[in-house]
Amino acid sequence: MSSLARRLRGIFTSPLPATTKTPAKTIKRSSSNNSTLKEMIDKFKKSSDSKRFRSRYGYYEKAVLTLAKAKKFSFIEDILEHQKQYNEISTEVFAVRLMTLYGKAGMFEHAHKLFDELPKLNCERTVMSFNALLSACVNSKKFDKIDGFFQELPGNLGIVPDVVSYNILVNAFCEMGSLDSALSVLDEMEKVGLEPDLITFNTLLNAFYHSGSYADGEKIWD
């Protein structure tokens, strides 16, 4: 069994709530690594029939990050698309969890697709899912997309960006090295009546100091 299979085995066989059938603690050795992983993932999906299991975000995050590291993206899609059949998909918190996991796996297009599907899934889109989409952009390093989304989606969908939204935008500009653009976000926030918070300032200061632009960093306080 490969090291990936062993790691996933540890994740997929974690103790579950008493009402849930625990996935098999041992899995027969397979001649194909992919078939072994597929068996594990099928057991994981079966476990997700339990509402209590579905509430354990950590199980999903560990599985997704492990699979992403091994570039097993089709298995990630298998796990997360499976979750759409459950009633919780109509709640934005649950949908945002899936979008966040896609983002952490670097699967931005899947996160974007899910965001677009939310109305068909009877899930209202608010600033919460909008922020999840922006975060998926950053986590997937699709920095070129985030400004366009920020400028277009709120007006089209009737969403009002909040401080979290602007902090994600600031972070994206900093990651791109566009420090002037990041700094200009402070002016935008002021225009809409929002106050930068500690996260805003820390993100900007870290970016300026890491770039060696100490003097420019002091402009934040002007």
Secondary structure, 3 states (H helix, E strand, C coil): CCHHHHHHHHHHCCCCCCCCCCCCCCCCCCCCHHHHHHHHHHHHHHHCCCHHHHCCHHHHHHHHHHHHHCCCHHHHHHHHHHHHHCHHHHCHHHHHHHHHHHHHCCCHHHHHHHHHHHHHHCCCCCHHHHHHHHHHHHHCCCHHHHHHHHHHHHHHHCCCCCHHHHHHHHHHHHHHCCHHHHHHHHHHHHHCCCCCCHHHHHHHHHHHHHCCCHHHHHHHHC
